[in-house]
Amino acid sequence: MRRLTHQFVANTTKPGRYFDAGSNLHLLVRSGPVGPNKYWIYRFTLERKRHERSLGVFPSVSLSEARKLAIDLSAKINNGVNVAEIPKDSDDINQLFKDYSLDWIELNKGLWSNEKHYRQWISTMASYVYPKVGNKTVLTS
């Protein structure tokens, strides 16, 4: 198993899991309606049960940031902290739905036919979605 590189992460489009050697970190690539979605996942085992923790979405969270977050979680685990029981919204490594969706809209705005569609997305989300779920954390598994 090899370590991931920024170039590989930026260019890969094939759905799957790509592991970063020796860090319990992997990149989960899923196909989406307008291109691939890339998520950073930290995988760990506690009491013989496998857990996964979302570290954010590429490119909002870079490879080096994801590695730092994985190291921080590993240190917590090594110090006896059960990171599986830490509420996700109290952990600074998880992204709020509002932030995640704004990143997604910004990333995909070039795919819409004009600037009006971009503004409509933001307006609709702000009016109807964010008041209900904007402050919830994004979970991936």
N, C-alpha and C positions, 0 to 999 in steps of 0.2 A: 504494500500500500504506500502511495506517495503523498507528499504534502500538496495541498491545493495551491494554485498560484492565482494572483489577481486576474491575469489574462485568461486563464481557463474559466474562472467563475464568471467573468464578464461575457465570454463568448459562447459558453455552453447553452444549448437549447434543448437537448435531448432529455425528456423526463427521466427521473431516477434519483438515487441517493449517491452522493459523492463524498467519500470520507476523507478527512484531513488526518493523515497518519499521526498517531500518538496523542491526539488531543480530545478524543470523544466528541469531536465536532464534525458535523456533516452538513452539506448543502442539499436541501431537498428541492428538486426542480419538478414543477407540475406544469402541464400545458394549460394555458388559459385562452379565453376567446380572442385576445389580441396579442398573444405571445406568451412566452414562458414566465411563470412566477417562481421566484427563487427565495427560499426561506432558510435561515440558519437554525439548526437544531443541535442542542447539547444532549447527548444520551449518557445516562449513568445508571448504575445498579445500586439499590439499597434494599437490604434484607431479602436478597435473592429475587427482587422484582425489578424489572427494567422500567425506567422512566425516561421521558423526553421533555425537554424544556425549550420553548421558543426563545431565540435570541434576537429576532428581528428579521427584517426583509432586506435582501440585497437589491439595490445599491444603497439604501438608507443606512444600513449597517455594513461597513466594509469587512473584508476578510480579516484585517488586522484587529479591528474592533471586536469581531466575533471571537477571535482567538483570545483576546484579553478577557472577555466575558466568560469564556469557557475555563480559563485559568482561575478566575475569581471563584467560579462555582466549584471547581475541583478543590481549591484551598478550603472553602467552607465545608465541603464534604470531609476532607482530611482532618479538619478540626472538630468533627463530630456534629456538625449542623445538618439536620435533615432538611435539605433544600426542597424536597418533595412536599413538605408541610408548610413551607413559607407561602403565604398567599401571593398569587401572581401580581396583583395590583400593588403590593407593597415592595415589589422588586423592581429596580430601575432598569432591568434588561428587557422588560416587556413593553410593547408599544400599544398605545390606546387606539381603539378603532378609528377615531377621528383622525389621528396622525397617520395611521396606516392608509386610510382611504384618500386623504389628501395627497400622500406620496404617490398612490396608484393613479389618481387623476392627473397629477403633474407629469408622471412618467408616460401616460398614454394620451396626453392632450394633442400631440402631433398626428394622431390617427383619426381625429374627427375632422369633418370637412371645413369647419370654421371656428373662430374664437367664441362665437355665441354658444355652441354646444359645450365648450369648456366651462363657461360661466353658468350655464344651466345645470351642469352636474354639481358644481359647488353650491349653487343656490338651493337646489332640491335637497341635497344632503344636509345643508344647514337648517333648512326649514322642517324636514320630516324625519330625518334619521338621527342626527347628532343629539337632539334633545332626549331621545329614547336610549340609544346605545353608544353614543359618542365617547363616553368615559369608561366603557368596558374594555378589557384587555383582549388583544387578539391571541387566540389559542390555536396551535397547530398540533397535529398528532400524526 
